[in-house]
Amino acid sequence: MDAMAFHRCADYQALSEKASECLIRAITQNPQATICVATGGTPLLTYSMFVSKVKQRNIDISQITFVKLDEWLNIPLNADGTCETFLQTHIIQPLNIAPERFISFRSQNVDDKECQRVIELITQNGGIDLCVLGLGKNGHLGLNEPGDSLEPACHITVLDEHTRQHAMIKDSEQPVECGITLGLREIMAAREILFLVAGERKQSAFSKLQEKKVSCQTPSSFLWMHQNVHCLYDSTRFTPNLEN
C-alpha cells in the first residue's frame, strides 16, 4: 500500500470542505498542535471554512501554533502579496492568534540566521504535527524549486521563472526574485501532510507526481517517501492515473 493516499473530491468546494475537516480533526485531537500552512489560491477556501468552523463550534485554539511555510523576499512584510499578509488576513487575525503562536519568516534583510531562527522555534514547539501543502505548477513544494539538486533544510532560494509569475506577486511594485522556505527536511519531518491539488495549469505536475519516481526536477515527488500523506484533488480539473 502506498503511503500517499489519494482522495477524489467532486470539485474545489468539496476539496475545501474535506480539507477544513482535516484541520479541525488535527486541532481537536491535539489542542497543542503545530500546523504549518501554505498560502495561495488553493487553500484559500479551506482556511475560510476552517475559521468558520472553529468559531461555530467554539473550539479552543489558544494553544495551537501556526507556522508560515515560506515567504517572498525583499518586499515589505505588510505588502498585499506577501504570505504574511495572506495568513494574517485569512487565519491569524480572524482567529485572534497570539503573536507568540505564529512562527513567521521575515521578508527583508534576511540571511541564513533567519532560517536557523525559524527552525529553532519549530523545534521548541516539538516539530510540525500537520503540514498543509499545495502543488506548484512546476511541481514545487513551498519554494523548494525544481533543479539538478535540492537543499534539504530551510533556505533562501532563487525563484523559478514560473514561480516569479505567481498570482500573489505578479503585480508587485518591484520584481520578486528570491524567497525563503522550509526545506524538504522540515516538511518531511511533519507527522502528517495534507496535500491539496487544485487550480489551473497543474495537470502536468500532477501527472509527473503519479509516476511514483522521486526526482529533484519534481520536488513534490519527495512526498512518496513520507509515511502519512493525504492528497486531496479536484476531480473537475485533474484525472488521476494511479496505476503507474
Contacts in CASP RR format, 6 or more apart in sequence:
PFRMAT RR
TARGET T0000
AUTHOR 0000-0000-0000
METHOD contacts of the structure
MODEL  1
MDAMAFHRCADYQALSEKASECLIRAITQNPQATICVATGGTPLLTYSMF
VSKVKQRNIDISQITFVKLDEWLNIPLNADGTCETFLQTHIIQPLNIAPE
RFISFRSQNVDDKECQRVIELITQNGGIDLCVLGLGKNGHLGLNEPGDSL
EPACHITVLDEHTRQHAMIKDSEQPVECGITLGLREIMAAREILFLVAGE
RKQSAFSKLQEKKVSCQTPSSFLWMHQNVHCLYDSTRFTPNLEN
2 212 0 8 1.000
2 224 0 8 1.000
3 224 0 8 1.000
3 225 0 8 1.000
3 226 0 8 1.000
3 227 0 8 1.000
3 228 0 8 1.000
3 229 0 8 1.000
4 195 0 8 1.000
4 223 0 8 1.000
4 224 0 8 1.000
4 226 0 8 1.000
4 229 0 8 1.000
4 230 0 8 1.000
4 231 0 8 1.000
5 229 0 8 1.000
5 230 0 8 1.000
5 231 0 8 1.000
6 231 0 8 1.000
6 233 0 8 1.000
6 240 0 8 1.000
6 242 0 8 1.000
7 18 0 8 1.000
7 230 0 8 1.000
7 231 0 8 1.000
7 232 0 8 1.000
7 233 0 8 1.000
8 233 0 8 1.000
8 235 0 8 1.000
8 240 0 8 1.000
9 15 0 8 1.000
9 18 0 8 1.000
9 232 0 8 1.000
9 233 0 8 1.000
9 234 0 8 1.000
9 235 0 8 1.000
10 235 0 8 1.000
10 236 0 8 1.000
11 234 0 8 1.000
11 235 0 8 1.000
11 236 0 8 1.000
12 45 0 8 1.000
12 198 0 8 1.000
12 199 0 8 1.000
12 234 0 8 1.000
12 236 0 8 1.000
13 45 0 8 1.000
15 46 0 8 1.000
15 196 0 8 1.000
15 198 0 8 1.000
15 232 0 8 1.000
15 233 0 8 1.000
15 234 0 8 1.000
16 45 0 8 1.000
16 46 0 8 1.000
16 48 0 8 1.000
16 49 0 8 1.000
17 49 0 8 1.000
18 232 0 8 1.000
19 43 0 8 1.000
19 46 0 8 1.000
19 49 0 8 1.000
19 132 0 8 1.000
19 194 0 8 1.000
19 196 0 8 1.000
19 232 0 8 1.000
20 46 0 8 1.000
20 47 0 8 1.000
20 49 0 8 1.000
20 50 0 8 1.000
20 53 0 8 1.000
21 53 0 8 1.000
22 130 0 8 1.000
22 194 0 8 1.000
22 230 0 8 1.000
23 35 0 8 1.000
23 46 0 8 1.000
23 50 0 8 1.000
23 130 0 8 1.000
23 132 0 8 1.000
23 194 0 8 1.000
24 50 0 8 1.000
24 53 0 8 1.000
24 54 0 8 1.000
24 57 0 8 1.000
24 59 0 8 1.000
26 33 0 8 1.000
26 35 0 8 1.000
26 129 0 8 1.000
26 130 0 8 1.000
26 192 0 8 1.000
27 33 0 8 1.000
27 35 0 8 1.000
27 54 0 8 1.000
27 59 0 8 1.000
27 61 0 8 1.000
27 64 0 8 1.000
28 59 0 8 1.000
30 129 0 8 1.000
31 60 0 8 1.000
31 61 0 8 1.000
31 63 0 8 1.000
31 64 0 8 1.000
32 63 0 8 1.000
32 64 0 8 1.000
32 65 0 8 1.000
33 64 0 8 1.000
33 65 0 8 1.000
33 129 0 8 1.000
33 130 0 8 1.000
34 64 0 8 1.000
34 65 0 8 1.000
34 66 0 8 1.000
34 67 0 8 1.000
34 122 0 8 1.000
34 125 0 8 1.000
34 126 0 8 1.000
34 127 0 8 1.000
34 128 0 8 1.000
34 129 0 8 1.000
34 130 0 8 1.000
35 64 0 8 1.000
35 65 0 8 1.000
35 66 0 8 1.000
35 67 0 8 1.000
35 128 0 8 1.000
35 129 0 8 1.000
35 130 0 8 1.000
35 131 0 8 1.000
35 132 0 8 1.000
36 66 0 8 1.000
36 67 0 8 1.000
36 68 0 8 1.000
36 69 0 8 1.000
36 128 0 8 1.000
36 130 0 8 1.000
36 131 0 8 1.000
36 132 0 8 1.000
36 182 0 8 1.000
36 186 0 8 1.000
36 187 0 8 1.000
36 190 0 8 1.000
37 43 0 8 1.000
37 47 0 8 1.000
37 66 0 8 1.000
37 67 0 8 1.000
37 68 0 8 1.000
37 69 0 8 1.000
37 87 0 8 1.000
37 91 0 8 1.000
37 132 0 8 1.000
38 69 0 8 1.000
38 70 0 8 1.000
38 132 0 8 1.000
38 133 0 8 1.000
38 134 0 8 1.000
38 142 0 8 1.000
38 196 0 8 1.000
39 68 0 8 1.000
39 69 0 8 1.000
39 70 0 8 1.000
39 83 0 8 1.000
39 86 0 8 1.000
39 87 0 8 1.000
39 168 0 8 1.000
40 86 0 8 1.000
40 167 0 8 1.000
40 168 0 8 1.000
41 167 0 8 1.000
41 198 0 8 1.000
41 199 0 8 1.000
42 134 0 8 1.000
42 135 0 8 1.000
42 196 0 8 1.000
42 197 0 8 1.000
42 198 0 8 1.000
42 199 0 8 1.000
43 132 0 8 1.000
43 134 0 8 1.000
43 196 0 8 1.000
44 90 0 8 1.000
46 132 0 8 1.000
46 196 0 8 1.000
47 90 0 8 1.000
47 91 0 8 1.000
48 90 0 8 1.000
50 91 0 8 1.000
51 90 0 8 1.000
51 91 0 8 1.000
51 94 0 8 1.000
51 95 0 8 1.000
53 59 0 8 1.000
54 61 0 8 1.000
54 95 0 8 1.000
55 95 0 8 1.000
61 95 0 8 1.000
61 97 0 8 1.000
62 98 0 8 1.000
62 101 0 8 1.000
63 101 0 8 1.000
64 97 0 8 1.000
64 101 0 8 1.000
65 101 0 8 1.000
65 102 0 8 1.000
65 103 0 8 1.000
65 125 0 8 1.000
66 87 0 8 1.000
66 91 0 8 1.000
66 92 0 8 1.000
66 97 0 8 1.000
66 101 0 8 1.000
66 102 0 8 1.000
66 103 0 8 1.000
67 102 0 8 1.000
67 103 0 8 1.000
67 104 0 8 1.000
67 118 0 8 1.000
67 122 0 8 1.000
67 128 0 8 1.000
67 182 0 8 1.000
68 83 0 8 1.000
68 84 0 8 1.000
68 87 0 8 1.000
68 102 0 8 1.000
68 103 0 8 1.000
68 104 0 8 1.000
68 105 0 8 1.000
69 83 0 8 1.000
69 131 0 8 1.000
69 132 0 8 1.000
69 133 0 8 1.000
69 142 0 8 1.000
69 181 0 8 1.000
69 182 0 8 1.000
70 83 0 8 1.000
70 105 0 8 1.000
70 142 0 8 1.000
70 143 0 8 1.000
70 179 0 8 1.000
70 180 0 8 1.000
70 181 0 8 1.000
70 182 0 8 1.000
71 77 0 8 1.000
71 82 0 8 1.000
71 83 0 8 1.000
71 84 0 8 1.000
71 104 0 8 1.000
71 105 0 8 1.000
71 106 0 8 1.000
71 107 0 8 1.000
71 179 0 8 1.000
71 180 0 8 1.000
71 181 0 8 1.000
72 81 0 8 1.000
72 82 0 8 1.000
72 83 0 8 1.000
72 107 0 8 1.000
72 168 0 8 1.000
72 169 0 8 1.000
72 172 0 8 1.000
72 176 0 8 1.000
72 178 0 8 1.000
72 179 0 8 1.000
73 107 0 8 1.000
73 108 0 8 1.000
73 110 0 8 1.000
73 156 0 8 1.000
73 176 0 8 1.000
73 178 0 8 1.000
73 179 0 8 1.000
73 180 0 8 1.000
74 107 0 8 1.000
74 108 0 8 1.000
74 174 0 8 1.000
74 176 0 8 1.000
74 177 0 8 1.000
74 178 0 8 1.000
75 81 0 8 1.000
75 82 0 8 1.000
75 107 0 8 1.000
75 108 0 8 1.000
75 169 0 8 1.000
75 172 0 8 1.000
75 173 0 8 1.000
75 174 0 8 1.000
75 176 0 8 1.000
76 82 0 8 1.000
76 107 0 8 1.000
76 108 0 8 1.000
77 84 0 8 1.000
77 85 0 8 1.000
77 106 0 8 1.000
77 107 0 8 1.000
77 108 0 8 1.000
78 84 0 8 1.000
78 85 0 8 1.000
79 85 0 8 1.000
79 172 0 8 1.000
81 168 0 8 1.000
81 169 0 8 1.000
81 172 0 8 1.000
82 107 0 8 1.000
82 168 0 8 1.000
83 105 0 8 1.000
83 168 0 8 1.000
84 104 0 8 1.000
84 105 0 8 1.000
84 107 0 8 1.000
86 168 0 8 1.000
87 102 0 8 1.000
87 104 0 8 1.000
91 97 0 8 1.000
92 102 0 8 1.000
103 118 0 8 1.000
103 121 0 8 1.000
103 122 0 8 1.000
103 125 0 8 1.000
105 114 0 8 1.000
105 118 0 8 1.000
105 180 0 8 1.000
106 114 0 8 1.000
107 180 0 8 1.000
110 156 0 8 1.000
110 180 0 8 1.000
111 156 0 8 1.000
112 155 0 8 1.000
112 156 0 8 1.000
114 180 0 8 1.000
115 153 0 8 1.000
115 154 0 8 1.000
115 155 0 8 1.000
115 156 0 8 1.000
115 180 0 8 1.000
116 154 0 8 1.000
118 154 0 8 1.000
118 182 0 8 1.000
119 153 0 8 1.000
119 154 0 8 1.000
119 186 0 8 1.000
122 128 0 8 1.000
122 186 0 8 1.000
127 189 0 8 1.000
127 190 0 8 1.000
128 186 0 8 1.000
128 187 0 8 1.000
128 189 0 8 1.000
128 190 0 8 1.000
128 191 0 8 1.000
129 190 0 8 1.000
129 191 0 8 1.000
129 192 0 8 1.000
130 190 0 8 1.000
130 191 0 8 1.000
130 192 0 8 1.000
130 193 0 8 1.000
130 194 0 8 1.000
131 187 0 8 1.000
131 190 0 8 1.000
131 192 0 8 1.000
131 193 0 8 1.000
131 194 0 8 1.000
132 194 0 8 1.000
132 196 0 8 1.000
133 141 0 8 1.000
133 142 0 8 1.000
133 187 0 8 1.000
133 193 0 8 1.000
133 194 0 8 1.000
133 195 0 8 1.000
133 196 0 8 1.000
133 220 0 8 1.000
133 223 0 8 1.000
134 141 0 8 1.000
134 142 0 8 1.000
134 195 0 8 1.000
134 196 0 8 1.000
134 197 0 8 1.000
135 141 0 8 1.000
135 195 0 8 1.000
135 196 0 8 1.000
135 197 0 8 1.000
135 202 0 8 1.000
135 205 0 8 1.000
135 206 0 8 1.000
135 209 0 8 1.000
135 220 0 8 1.000
136 142 0 8 1.000
136 202 0 8 1.000
136 205 0 8 1.000
136 220 0 8 1.000
137 162 0 8 1.000
137 201 0 8 1.000
137 202 0 8 1.000
137 205 0 8 1.000
138 145 0 8 1.000
138 146 0 8 1.000
138 160 0 8 1.000
138 162 0 8 1.000
138 163 0 8 1.000
138 205 0 8 1.000
139 146 0 8 1.000
139 202 0 8 1.000
139 205 0 8 1.000
139 208 0 8 1.000
139 209 0 8 1.000
139 218 0 8 1.000
139 219 0 8 1.000
139 220 0 8 1.000
140 146 0 8 1.000
140 160 0 8 1.000
140 163 0 8 1.000
140 219 0 8 1.000
140 220 0 8 1.000
141 184 0 8 1.000
141 187 0 8 1.000
141 219 0 8 1.000
141 220 0 8 1.000
141 222 0 8 1.000
141 223 0 8 1.000
142 181 0 8 1.000
142 182 0 8 1.000
142 187 0 8 1.000
143 157 0 8 1.000
143 159 0 8 1.000
143 163 0 8 1.000
143 179 0 8 1.000
143 180 0 8 1.000
143 181 0 8 1.000
144 150 0 8 1.000
144 151 0 8 1.000
144 157 0 8 1.000
144 181 0 8 1.000
144 183 0 8 1.000
144 184 0 8 1.000
144 187 0 8 1.000
144 219 0 8 1.000
145 157 0 8 1.000
145 158 0 8 1.000
145 159 0 8 1.000
145 160 0 8 1.000
145 163 0 8 1.000
145 219 0 8 1.000
146 160 0 8 1.000
146 216 0 8 1.000
146 217 0 8 1.000
146 218 0 8 1.000
146 219 0 8 1.000
147 216 0 8 1.000
147 217 0 8 1.000
148 216 0 8 1.000
149 216 0 8 1.000
150 184 0 8 1.000
150 216 0 8 1.000
150 219 0 8 1.000
151 157 0 8 1.000
151 183 0 8 1.000
152 183 0 8 1.000
152 184 0 8 1.000
152 185 0 8 1.000
153 183 0 8 1.000
153 185 0 8 1.000
153 186 0 8 1.000
154 180 0 8 1.000
154 181 0 8 1.000
154 182 0 8 1.000
154 183 0 8 1.000
154 185 0 8 1.000
154 186 0 8 1.000
155 180 0 8 1.000
155 181 0 8 1.000
155 183 0 8 1.000
156 178 0 8 1.000
156 179 0 8 1.000
156 180 0 8 1.000
157 178 0 8 1.000
157 179 0 8 1.000
157 180 0 8 1.000
157 181 0 8 1.000
158 177 0 8 1.000
158 178 0 8 1.000
159 176 0 8 1.000
159 177 0 8 1.000
159 178 0 8 1.000
159 179 0 8 1.000
164 175 0 8 1.000
164 176 0 8 1.000
164 177 0 8 1.000
169 176 0 8 1.000
184 219 0 8 1.000
184 222 0 8 1.000
187 193 0 8 1.000
187 222 0 8 1.000
188 222 0 8 1.000
188 225 0 8 1.000
188 226 0 8 1.000
190 226 0 8 1.000
191 228 0 8 1.000
192 228 0 8 1.000
192 229 0 8 1.000
192 230 0 8 1.000
193 223 0 8 1.000
193 226 0 8 1.000
193 228 0 8 1.000
193 229 0 8 1.000
193 230 0 8 1.000
194 230 0 8 1.000
194 232 0 8 1.000
195 220 0 8 1.000
195 223 0 8 1.000
195 229 0 8 1.000
195 230 0 8 1.000
195 231 0 8 1.000
195 232 0 8 1.000
196 231 0 8 1.000
196 232 0 8 1.000
196 233 0 8 1.000
197 206 0 8 1.000
197 231 0 8 1.000
197 232 0 8 1.000
197 233 0 8 1.000
197 234 0 8 1.000
197 238 0 8 1.000
198 233 0 8 1.000
198 234 0 8 1.000
198 237 0 8 1.000
199 234 0 8 1.000
199 237 0 8 1.000
200 237 0 8 1.000
202 237 0 8 1.000
202 238 0 8 1.000
203 237 0 8 1.000
203 238 0 8 1.000
203 239 0 8 1.000
205 218 0 8 1.000
205 220 0 8 1.000
206 233 0 8 1.000
206 238 0 8 1.000
206 240 0 8 1.000
207 241 0 8 1.000
208 215 0 8 1.000
208 218 0 8 1.000
208 221 0 8 1.000
209 218 0 8 1.000
209 220 0 8 1.000
209 221 0 8 1.000
209 223 0 8 1.000
210 240 0 8 1.000
210 241 0 8 1.000
210 242 0 8 1.000
210 244 0 8 1.000
211 221 0 8 1.000
211 244 0 8 1.000
212 221 0 8 1.000
212 224 0 8 1.000
212 244 0 8 1.000
213 221 0 8 1.000
214 221 0 8 1.000
214 222 0 8 1.000
214 224 0 8 1.000
214 225 0 8 1.000
215 221 0 8 1.000
223 229 0 8 1.000
223 231 0 8 1.000
233 240 0 8 1.000
END
